[in-house]
Amino acid sequence: MKKYGSVLFLILLVTALFTAGNSRGASMAAGIDKVDINLDNAAELQRLPGIGPAMARRIIEYREANGPFERIEDLMEVKGIGEKRFLTLRDLVTVGSAVNKTAGNKKEKEK
């Protein structure tokens, strides 16, 4: 009986550790706590899998040079983010409301 208790404890421990390690990714994938690629700073961008300091800097440089990202797919325009990397990021990022503000400003200027 003691042997089964130890095995059960080990299974519960491994499950708890696995769940804790993946909770951020699961919550981000569920639409909670997404990273806004138009507004967030380098530290926030680095929360994304595969995005280190250099890639975060490239994302920021791209949006400063080209304006806000209109679609999350525009991330693939950043050097080093191809389709494969984008597919791991697409459920974790958003373009937020910056695009709506930019579009509204353009319409006001046209009047």
C-alpha beads as a LAMMPS data file, in Angstrom:
LAMMPS data file: protein, C-alpha beads

111 atoms
110 bonds

1 atom types
1 bond types

-500.0 500.0 xlo xhi
-500.0 500.0 ylo yhi
-500.0 500.0 zlo zhi

Masses

1 110.0

Atoms # bond

1 1 1 0.000 0.000 0.000
2 1 1 2.850 2.389 0.816
3 1 1 4.334 1.743 -2.626
4 1 1 1.137 2.889 -4.367
5 1 1 1.020 6.035 -2.240
6 1 1 4.542 6.950 -3.327
7 1 1 3.732 6.347 -6.987
8 1 1 0.558 8.429 -6.711
9 1 1 2.484 11.241 -5.020
10 1 1 5.100 11.181 -7.771
11 1 1 2.437 11.321 -10.490
12 1 1 0.717 14.245 -8.793
13 1 1 4.015 16.068 -8.346
14 1 1 5.002 15.667 -12.001
15 1 1 1.519 16.739 -13.112
16 1 1 1.647 19.827 -10.886
17 1 1 5.083 20.811 -12.181
18 1 1 4.062 20.302 -15.798
19 1 1 0.862 22.305 -15.346
20 1 1 2.670 25.161 -13.582
21 1 1 5.277 25.353 -16.325
22 1 1 2.663 25.574 -19.050
23 1 1 0.110 27.789 -17.353
24 1 1 1.352 31.014 -18.978
25 1 1 1.354 29.498 -22.442
26 1 1 -2.089 28.018 -21.915
27 1 1 -3.507 31.295 -20.630
28 1 1 -1.882 33.234 -23.474
29 1 1 -3.247 30.767 -26.028
30 1 1 -6.705 31.136 -24.476
31 1 1 -6.612 34.858 -25.254
32 1 1 -5.606 35.972 -21.784
33 1 1 -2.524 38.120 -21.379
34 1 1 -1.630 38.354 -25.072
35 1 1 1.406 40.393 -26.025
36 1 1 0.537 43.528 -28.003
37 1 1 3.163 43.751 -30.741
38 1 1 2.256 47.406 -31.355
39 1 1 2.512 48.675 -27.799
40 1 1 4.577 46.336 -25.633
41 1 1 8.241 46.959 -24.837
42 1 1 11.170 44.605 -25.386
43 1 1 10.761 42.893 -22.009
44 1 1 7.130 42.040 -22.780
45 1 1 7.993 40.823 -26.281
46 1 1 10.641 38.538 -24.790
47 1 1 7.915 36.678 -22.901
48 1 1 7.088 35.071 -26.232
49 1 1 8.708 31.728 -27.087
50 1 1 11.750 32.133 -29.309
51 1 1 11.889 35.916 -28.900
52 1 1 15.101 37.090 -27.259
53 1 1 16.577 40.579 -26.899
54 1 1 17.758 40.818 -30.521
55 1 1 14.440 39.707 -32.016
56 1 1 12.464 41.972 -29.670
57 1 1 14.653 44.864 -30.817
58 1 1 13.965 43.989 -34.489
59 1 1 10.201 43.944 -33.861
60 1 1 10.354 47.363 -32.207
61 1 1 12.612 48.771 -34.939
62 1 1 10.244 47.453 -37.597
63 1 1 7.174 49.085 -36.036
64 1 1 9.059 52.366 -35.499
65 1 1 10.119 52.428 -39.162
66 1 1 6.840 51.203 -40.665
67 1 1 4.149 52.226 -38.198
68 1 1 1.946 49.847 -36.234
69 1 1 1.383 46.303 -37.381
70 1 1 -2.017 46.112 -39.059
71 1 1 -2.314 42.315 -38.779
72 1 1 -0.457 39.785 -36.678
73 1 1 0.683 38.150 -39.930
74 1 1 2.770 41.265 -40.593
75 1 1 5.217 39.901 -38.000
76 1 1 6.578 37.753 -40.827
77 1 1 7.935 40.960 -42.380
78 1 1 10.438 41.182 -39.500
79 1 1 13.778 39.601 -40.382
80 1 1 14.060 36.251 -38.603
81 1 1 10.340 35.593 -38.244
82 1 1 9.255 33.152 -40.878
83 1 1 6.113 31.118 -41.187
84 1 1 7.268 28.437 -38.750
85 1 1 8.062 30.892 -35.954
86 1 1 4.925 32.893 -36.698
87 1 1 2.785 29.790 -36.266
88 1 1 4.106 29.401 -32.713
89 1 1 3.341 33.071 -31.965
90 1 1 0.013 33.726 -33.654
91 1 1 -2.182 32.713 -30.712
92 1 1 -0.010 34.634 -28.258
93 1 1 0.028 38.084 -29.875
94 1 1 -2.381 40.848 -30.757
95 1 1 -2.178 44.133 -32.642
96 1 1 -4.382 45.739 -29.994
97 1 1 -6.236 48.962 -30.613
98 1 1 -3.301 50.898 -32.094
99 1 1 -4.464 50.016 -35.608
100 1 1 -7.954 51.388 -34.936
101 1 1 -6.493 54.645 -33.610
102 1 1 -4.211 54.944 -36.652
103 1 1 -7.062 54.228 -39.059
104 1 1 -9.223 56.810 -37.282
105 1 1 -6.487 59.432 -37.547
106 1 1 -6.073 58.753 -41.280
107 1 1 -9.823 59.204 -41.848
108 1 1 -9.825 62.479 -39.897
109 1 1 -6.926 63.823 -41.976
110 1 1 -8.733 62.937 -45.208
111 1 1 -11.746 65.115 -44.286

Bonds

1 1 1 2
2 1 2 3
3 1 3 4
4 1 4 5
5 1 5 6
6 1 6 7
7 1 7 8
8 1 8 9
9 1 9 10
10 1 10 11
11 1 11 12
12 1 12 13
13 1 13 14
14 1 14 15
15 1 15 16
16 1 16 17
17 1 17 18
18 1 18 19
19 1 19 20
20 1 20 21
21 1 21 22
22 1 22 23
23 1 23 24
24 1 24 25
25 1 25 26
26 1 26 27
27 1 27 28
28 1 28 29
29 1 29 30
30 1 30 31
31 1 31 32
32 1 32 33
33 1 33 34
34 1 34 35
35 1 35 36
36 1 36 37
37 1 37 38
38 1 38 39
39 1 39 40
40 1 40 41
41 1 41 42
42 1 42 43
43 1 43 44
44 1 44 45
45 1 45 46
46 1 46 47
47 1 47 48
48 1 48 49
49 1 49 50
50 1 50 51
51 1 51 52
52 1 52 53
53 1 53 54
54 1 54 55
55 1 55 56
56 1 56 57
57 1 57 58
58 1 58 59
59 1 59 60
60 1 60 61
61 1 61 62
62 1 62 63
63 1 63 64
64 1 64 65
65 1 65 66
66 1 66 67
67 1 67 68
68 1 68 69
69 1 69 70
70 1 70 71
71 1 71 72
72 1 72 73
73 1 73 74
74 1 74 75
75 1 75 76
76 1 76 77
77 1 77 78
78 1 78 79
79 1 79 80
80 1 80 81
81 1 81 82
82 1 82 83
83 1 83 84
84 1 84 85
85 1 85 86
86 1 86 87
87 1 87 88
88 1 88 89
89 1 89 90
90 1 90 91
91 1 91 92
92 1 92 93
93 1 93 94
94 1 94 95
95 1 95 96
96 1 96 97
97 1 97 98
98 1 98 99
99 1 99 100
100 1 100 101
101 1 101 102
102 1 102 103
103 1 103 104
104 1 104 105
105 1 105 106
106 1 106 107
107 1 107 108
108 1 108 109
109 1 109 110
110 1 110 111
